């Protein structure tokens, strides 16, 4: 479950000083939870957007999105569920990398990190990066940018460990200190909300730039089952730039991406890769 909020990325960093992440040399406590505290001011009010896609790869929809990205000559980041990558769909992964996009971890099985133990979460996240290393190598590309996105934005809130500290442990064991960066988002496209159309996804993009009508959701019980229902609201202070959350398993994002990139081109907005965002620029020599 996701909520549209502003400034949801990594802990702010001064990349010119060579800091990749975790700027404070301390243990994180349970007071540090949720993601609304993290900001990405470097993109706000700039007209610059970084596109990210979660939950793939999808055999049909991911290639369609890749076609659109290629048409408009822009790069994106794909946060994949690594257990879904097999030899039979490897060609999609190879195409993602061959066309200059970033392949990143969305976990091994899309687990809610607040509902499993430290050992289980650590094992699965660690394996997801080993999986990515295998596919990067098979595709003939160096694996030197390490991004992780928490499924369901489920960060913090465990009593047995803090996700930030455990992610630091994983980085140190696989690579070295602070090589793994975790990425949230500034703008939720809403493509995952039941019943969203490509036009509504585009309207959310447009509202993030101009303000105005925006579609979010509320959780309701429908026929005895909790579900997310569309709610129309207004954006009065648009971010005018930021990291965008989409899902390449959603048909609404296939059409919505095309509409947004056409709009971006017509309005002189800039689409930049995640590693060109100040908060996410890679300055360490980390390799796996």
Secondary structure as GFF3:
##gff-version 3
##sequence-region A 1 288
A	DSSP	three_ten_helix	15	17	.	.	.	ID=ss1
A	DSSP	beta_strand	48	54	.	.	.	ID=ss2
A	DSSP	alpha_helix	61	71	.	.	.	ID=ss3
A	DSSP	beta_strand	77	80	.	.	.	ID=ss4
A	DSSP	three_ten_helix	82	84	.	.	.	ID=ss5
A	DSSP	alpha_helix	90	98	.	.	.	ID=ss6
A	DSSP	beta_strand	102	105	.	.	.	ID=ss7
A	DSSP	alpha_helix	118	139	.	.	.	ID=ss8
A	DSSP	beta_strand	146	148	.	.	.	ID=ss9
A	DSSP	three_ten_helix	151	153	.	.	.	ID=ss10
A	DSSP	alpha_helix	163	174	.	.	.	ID=ss11
A	DSSP	beta_strand	180	182	.	.	.	ID=ss12
A	DSSP	beta_strand	187	188	.	.	.	ID=ss13
A	DSSP	alpha_helix	198	210	.	.	.	ID=ss14
A	DSSP	beta_strand	212	222	.	.	.	ID=ss15
A	DSSP	beta_strand	225	235	.	.	.	ID=ss16
A	DSSP	beta_strand	242	247	.	.	.	ID=ss17
A	DSSP	alpha_helix	251	266	.	.	.	ID=ss18
A	DSSP	beta_strand	270	271	.	.	.	ID=ss19
A	DSSP	three_ten_helix	274	276	.	.	.	ID=ss20
A	DSSP	three_ten_helix	278	280	.	.	.	ID=ss21
###
